[in-house]
């Protein structure tokens, strides 16, 4: 390819500082160094975590940066020593890498590879530098992915290969939402056939949890949200009961305990709200109930409950990326969920824009607005697909943006 070994100039949504709108900029993306891969991003999503970092609540948030971690694309070129990938491969960037060598990768109890954790947390590549720049200023990477750019550079241990004909505008969701929710049910909670589950928050993450619970054979799946507009979709995904806390005068945990003869077997917090995390635990059955925290809360927030909740047999757990060891597990997830992608017509609505004129402004997870920005010379075919969600509840959101402009 003509771009191999050269710096690529392309467009990216840059977060210059916390709490400010993303700004569409022309950026420079340097060639991949040893152990790195440069990827042309075809589709990306906006997850709640991107909004969380942009808001300034993330203790590891550094600016200016190229955000985004839920994407898919095509390998443009590889750096020295890279043997698992080649130009033209369809890939998904991984915010949790898998080196296969550290003690975390060798322990089947976790998927939290630590080989590049320190540099990734500082917004840098493993060698301590960045591949992004804009007008001479270096830009930080984000979660080892930075998918809000037409091109990005990632470590080779932070990529998973998928089928060459995979629909990238759909499988990009395997980069976070679907894998995390589905894996939380099957890997972290280990939901059993016939069990009763409660899912708090019906954004993309919650819907994926419902899919996982259904796949495990749960007998009852209670979907909980303050937005009743989501209930139809939740039911199509497998929810058996639909509960809006606003419809009840009692605390929702008491409602669930009464509904289930003592509490649910498994509960999942998919919002990132510490009060809901405690509620989800207290909705679990005494003696064996397990609650899984999936949502990410703001910096400095703490969870609390009465010790008696745990002394009497309840278990409180957390999960990152559904406990999936991504280099191996994500291609398996692709095979599992591909038949399910018919759900796109059921749960998303799409706008097709002939020219990109918008930037996403996310502020305190409470609203989304579009702002006009200067036109760019190339035409983008942009498909903006929102997961139905409740932003007022600080629910998980996703926005797919298909970047298909010729370079």
Residue pairs with C-beta under 8 A, 6 or more apart in sequence:
1 76
1 77
1 87
3 76
3 77
3 407
4 31
4 76
4 77
4 87
5 31
5 77
6 31
7 28
7 29
7 30
7 31
8 28
8 29
8 38
8 76
8 151
8 407
9 26
9 27
9 28
9 29
10 26
10 27
10 29
10 149
10 150
10 151
10 407
11 24
11 25
11 26
11 27
11 149
11 150
11 376
11 403
11 405
12 24
12 25
12 27
12 66
12 132
12 134
12 146
12 148
12 149
12 150
13 22
13 23
13 24
13 25
13 66
13 67
13 68
13 148
13 149
13 359
13 360
14 22
14 23
14 24
14 25
14 27
14 64
14 65
14 66
14 134
14 139
14 148
15 22
15 23
15 53
15 54
15 63
15 64
15 65
15 66
15 67
16 23
16 63
16 64
17 63
17 64
18 54
18 55
18 56
18 61
18 63
19 54
19 55
19 56
19 363
21 359
21 360
21 361
21 371
22 54
22 67
22 148
22 359
22 360
22 361
22 362
23 359
23 373
24 356
24 359
24 373
24 374
24 376
25 134
25 135
26 134
27 66
27 132
27 133
27 134
27 139
27 149
28 132
28 133
28 134
29 38
29 131
29 132
29 149
29 151
29 152
29 153
30 131
30 132
30 133
30 153
31 38
31 77
31 79
31 131
32 38
32 77
32 78
32 79
32 82
32 131
32 153
33 79
33 80
33 125
33 127
33 131
34 79
34 80
34 81
35 79
35 80
35 81
35 82
35 126
35 155
35 156
35 157
36 78
36 79
36 82
36 125
36 126
36 131
36 153
36 154
36 155
36 156
37 75
37 77
37 78
37 79
37 82
37 85
37 91
37 153
37 154
37 155
37 156
37 159
38 75
38 76
38 77
38 78
38 131
38 151
38 152
38 153
39 73
39 74
39 75
39 76
39 91
39 93
39 151
39 152
39 153
39 154
39 159
40 73
40 74
40 75
40 76
40 150
40 151
41 68
41 71
41 72
41 73
41 147
41 149
41 150
41 151
41 152
41 403
42 71
42 72
42 73
42 74
42 168
42 169
42 172
42 402
42 403
42 404
43 71
43 72
43 73
43 168
43 169
43 170
43 172
43 400
43 401
43 402
43 403
44 68
44 70
44 71
44 72
44 147
44 148
44 172
44 400
44 401
44 403
45 68
45 70
45 71
45 147
45 172
45 173
45 175
45 176
45 177
45 398
45 399
45 400
45 401
46 68
46 70
46 360
46 362
46 397
46 398
46 399
46 401
47 69
47 70
47 176
47 177
47 204
47 396
47 397
47 398
48 203
48 205
48 272
48 295
48 296
48 365
48 394
48 395
48 396
48 397
49 58
49 69
49 143
49 176
49 296
50 67
50 68
50 69
50 70
50 142
50 148
50 362
51 362
51 365
51 397
52 58
52 272
52 296
52 298
52 365
53 60
53 61
53 65
53 67
53 142
54 61
54 67
54 362
55 298
55 362
55 363
55 364
55 365
57 298
57 299
58 299
59 299
59 300
60 121
60 122
60 123
62 122
62 123
62 140
63 140
64 134
64 137
64 139
64 140
65 123
65 139
65 140
65 141
65 142
65 146
66 132
66 139
66 140
66 141
66 142
66 146
66 148
66 149
66 152
67 142
67 146
67 148
68 142
68 145
68 146
68 147
68 148
68 149
69 93
69 95
69 142
69 143
69 144
69 145
69 146
69 147
69 175
69 176
70 145
70 147
70 172
70 173
70 175
70 176
70 177
70 398
71 92
71 93
71 145
71 147
71 152
71 172
71 175
72 90
72 91
72 92
72 93
72 162
72 166
72 168
72 169
72 171
72 172
72 174
72 175
73 90
73 91
73 93
73 147
73 152
73 168
74 88
74 89
74 90
74 91
74 168
75 85
75 86
75 87
75 88
75 89
75 91
76 87
76 151
77 87
78 85
78 86
78 87
78 156
79 156
82 156
84 156
84 159
84 161
85 91
85 156
85 159
85 161
88 164
89 161
89 164
90 161
90 162
90 163
90 164
90 165
90 166
90 168
91 159
91 160
91 161
91 162
92 159
92 160
92 162
92 171
92 172
92 174
92 175
92 330
93 144
93 145
93 147
93 152
93 154
93 158
93 159
93 175
94 144
94 145
94 154
94 158
94 159
94 160
94 175
94 326
94 327
94 330
95 143
95 144
95 145
95 158
95 175
95 176
95 321
96 111
96 112
96 113
96 320
96 321
96 326
97 113
97 115
97 116
97 120
97 144
97 155
97 157
97 158
97 326
97 327
98 105
98 111
98 113
98 157
98 325
98 326
98 327
98 328
99 105
99 113
99 115
99 116
99 157
100 106
100 157
100 327
101 115
102 113
102 114
102 115
103 114
104 110
104 111
104 112
104 113
104 114
105 113
105 115
105 325
110 323
111 320
111 321
111 323
111 324
111 325
111 326
111 329
112 320
113 157
115 126
115 157
116 126
116 144
116 155
116 157
116 158
119 125
119 126
119 127
119 128
120 141
120 143
120 144
122 140
123 130
123 140
123 141
123 142
124 130
124 140
124 141
125 131
125 141
125 153
125 155
126 155
130 138
130 139
130 140
130 141
131 141
131 152
131 153
132 138
132 139
132 140
132 141
132 146
132 149
132 153
133 139
141 152
141 153
142 148
144 154
144 155
144 158
145 152
145 154
145 158
145 175
146 152
146 153
146 154
147 172
147 175
150 403
150 405
150 407
157 327
159 327
160 326
160 327
160 330
160 331
161 331
162 171
162 174
162 330
162 331
162 334
163 334
166 334
166 338
167 341
169 383
169 400
169 402
170 341
170 344
171 334
171 338
172 400
173 204
173 398
173 400
174 330
174 333
174 334
174 337
176 321
177 203
177 204
177 205
177 208
177 387
177 396
177 398
178 204
178 208
178 211
178 333
178 337
179 208
179 321
179 322
179 324
179 326
179 329
179 330
179 333
180 205
180 208
180 294
180 319
180 320
180 321
180 322
181 204
181 205
181 206
181 207
181 208
181 209
181 210
181 211
181 212
181 268
181 270
181 294
181 322
182 208
182 209
182 211
182 212
182 215
182 322
182 333
182 336
182 337
183 212
183 319
183 321
183 322
183 323
183 324
183 329
183 333
184 209
184 212
184 268
184 292
184 294
184 319
184 322
184 323
185 191
185 197
185 209
185 211
185 212
185 213
185 215
185 216
185 266
185 268
185 322
186 212
186 215
186 216
186 322
187 319
187 322
187 323
187 324
188 292
188 317
188 319
188 322
188 323
189 266
189 268
189 290
189 292
189 317
190 216
191 197
191 212
191 213
191 216
191 217
191 218
191 265
191 266
192 216
192 217
192 218
192 265
193 216
193 217
193 218
193 219
194 217
194 218
194 219
195 216
195 218
195 219
195 220
195 265
195 266
196 218
196 219
196 220
196 221
196 222
196 260
196 264
196 265
196 266
197 209
197 213
197 218
197 220
197 221
197 222
197 264
197 265
197 266
197 267
197 268
198 221
198 222
198 224
198 256
198 264
198 266
198 267
198 268
198 280
198 283
199 206
199 209
199 210
199 213
199 221
199 222
199 223
199 224
199 234
199 239
199 267
199 268
199 270
200 206
200 224
200 225
200 267
200 268
200 269
200 270
200 271
200 276
200 279
200 280
201 224
201 225
201 269
201 270
201 271
201 276
201 295
201 390
201 393
201 395
201 396
202 223
202 224
202 225
202 227
202 230
202 231
202 233
202 234
202 270
202 388
202 389
202 390
202 395
203 270
203 271
203 387
203 388
203 389
203 390
203 395
203 396
203 397
203 398
204 387
204 389
204 396
204 397
204 398
205 270
205 294
205 295
205 396
206 223
206 225
206 234
206 268
206 270
206 395
206 396
207 233
207 234
207 237
207 347
207 387
209 268
209 270
209 294
210 221
210 223
210 234
210 237
210 238
210 239
211 237
211 238
211 337
211 340
212 322
213 221
213 238
213 266
214 221
214 237
214 238
215 336
218 266
220 240
220 241
220 260
221 238
221 239
221 240
221 241
222 239
222 240
222 241
222 242
222 243
222 256
222 259
222 260
222 264
223 230
223 231
223 234
223 235
223 239
223 241
223 242
223 243
224 243
224 244
224 245
224 252
224 256
225 231
225 234
225 244
225 390
225 393
225 395
226 244
226 245
226 246
226 390
226 392
226 393
227 244
227 388
227 389
227 390
227 393
228 242
228 244
229 388
230 388
230 389
230 390
231 239
231 242
231 244
233 346
233 347
233 388
234 242
235 242
236 343
236 346
236 347
237 343
237 347
241 259
243 252
243 255
243 256
243 259
245 252
245 255
248 255
251 279
252 279
252 283
253 279
253 280
253 282
253 283
256 263
256 264
256 283
257 263
257 283
260 285
262 285
262 286
263 283
263 284
263 285
263 286
263 289
264 283
264 284
264 285
264 289
265 284
265 285
265 288
265 289
265 290
266 284
266 289
266 290
266 291
266 292
267 280
267 281
267 283
267 284
267 289
267 290
267 291
267 292
268 280
268 291
268 292
268 294
269 276
269 277
269 280
269 291
269 292
269 293
269 294
269 295
270 294
270 295
270 395
270 396
271 295
271 393
271 394
271 395
271 396
272 295
272 296
272 297
272 298
272 394
272 396
273 295
273 297
273 393
273 394
274 297
274 301
274 302
274 303
274 304
276 295
277 291
277 293
277 295
277 297
277 303
278 303
278 304
278 305
280 291
280 293
281 289
281 291
281 305
281 309
281 314
281 316
282 305
282 309
283 289
283 291
284 290
284 291
284 314
285 314
286 312
286 313
286 314
287 312
287 313
288 313
288 314
289 313
289 314
289 315
290 314
290 315
290 316
290 317
291 314
291 315
291 316
291 317
292 317
292 318
292 319
293 303
293 316
293 317
293 318
293 319
294 318
294 319
295 396
297 303
305 316
310 316
324 330
324 333
344 385
347 387
347 388
348 385
348 386
348 387
348 388
348 400
349 385
349 386
350 383
350 384
350 385
351 382
351 383
351 384
352 381
352 382
352 383
353 380
353 381
353 382
353 384
354 379
354 381
355 375
355 376
355 379
355 380
356 373
356 376
356 380
356 382
357 372
357 373
357 375
358 370
358 371
358 372
358 373
358 382
358 384
359 370
359 371
359 373
360 368
360 370
360 399
361 368
361 369
361 370
361 371
362 368
365 391
365 394
365 397
366 391
366 392
366 394
367 391
368 386
368 391
368 397
368 399
378 405
378 406
378 407
379 405
380 403
380 404
380 405
381 402
381 404
381 405
382 401
382 402
382 403
383 400
383 401
383 402
384 399
384 400
384 401
385 398
385 399
385 400
386 397
386 398
386 399
387 396
387 397
387 398
389 395
389 396
389 397
391 397
